Structures are given as C-alpha cells and as structure tokens.
Amino acid sequence: MRVFVAVGLPDAVRREIVSAVGPLRKFRPPVAWVSEENLHLTLKFMGEVDPARLPAVRDALDRVVSPFATFSLESGGAGAFPSTRAPRILWAGFREPLELAGALQDNIEAALSEAGFPREPKAFHPHVTIGRVRGAVAPGWGDAFAASLAGRRFGAVPVAAVRLVESLLSPAGAHYRTIADFPLSG
C-alpha cells in the first residue's frame, strides 16, 4: 500500500486554490495539476507500506495526535520546490500558527520513526502540492506563478484530525482512500 499522513482541506479552500490557478492553466504550461478533491496538507509521506504494519502506524498516530488541541492554519501564497527558478513542485502555502503544525508533524515523525519508518531528512515546510512540472517551463515562469498568487489568501484550514490515507495510482491519476482518522483533542 502507498500511504501518507495528511490534514484534509475544507471544500471552500480547495475551490479557492483551484480558482486561483485557473488563469495560469489557460497558458497550458507543462504541469500536471492536482485535482481539486486530492488537495491536502501532507504531514508524512510513508511510501509503500506492508498492510501488516498498519496496526503499528495506527497506534503511533493515535498516541501522538490525540494530545494536540485543535488549531487552524491560514492558507495563502505560493511557491515552488526546489525553487521558483527551477520549479518541479508547485505549492500553495500556509501562514501562522506554523509552530503548531511543525510540532504536530515532528511528533508524527518521531512516533513513526520509533515504529520503524525513516524520518524525512528535509525540514518540514507545510504546503499543498497543486501541480508537478512535467517538462521545461519558460524562463521566469516559476517566478511569475508565485507572484500571481502572492498575497492571495485561500481560507482557514481547521486542523481537527489527521488522516491516514492510501494513494491508489492509475493511468487516470491518483485516487485517495482514507484508512483512518485520528482526532485532535479539541
């Protein structure tokens, strides 16, 4: 199973992100845009996981997620990995309180590391992947992409639960299936 841990986005936020990138899509850049229903905030990508290991994953998530009080993130702005000058992944970002999202993600990393899943070597940068560049873009396109969404707010994202999600890949694209939800304490 291909598995990740995520926070779902409200429908209104997903619609706002799709609406914001709509004008960019008409230029037909070589970008595979993420479908609206698949937009989410990834906290931990685990990759291929043997289904027999899911009970340990569930236990780890239940243990570290439930002590957290619910909070809300403000989504807005955009950028690219590794950079806007050489974009491969296009993302929408988040604003305060990033320290709470970071603490939640770090606790998830630590618990899953104890359960035998390697830690992500890169620092956590909360974002929503909205597109993957599939070829060469015109010079300056990544900067223009980020500038076109700079200062744009997409809405509040309440973090009341964390999801364990299976990613099912097909020629038509990815389909996500929630395996389990882990509520924060409220």
Secondary structure as UniProt FT lines:
FT   STRAND          2..8
FT   HELIX           11..25
FT   TURN            26..27
FT   STRAND          31..33
FT   HELIX           36..38
FT   STRAND          40..48
FT   HELIX           51..53
FT   HELIX           54..65
FT   TURN            66..67
FT   STRAND          71..82
FT   STRAND          87..94
FT   HELIX           98..114
FT   TURN            115..116
FT   STRAND          127..133
FT   TURN            139..140
FT   HELIX           141..149
FT   TURN            150..151
FT   STRAND          153..159
FT   STRAND          161..170
FT   TURN            171..172
FT   STRAND          173..183
//
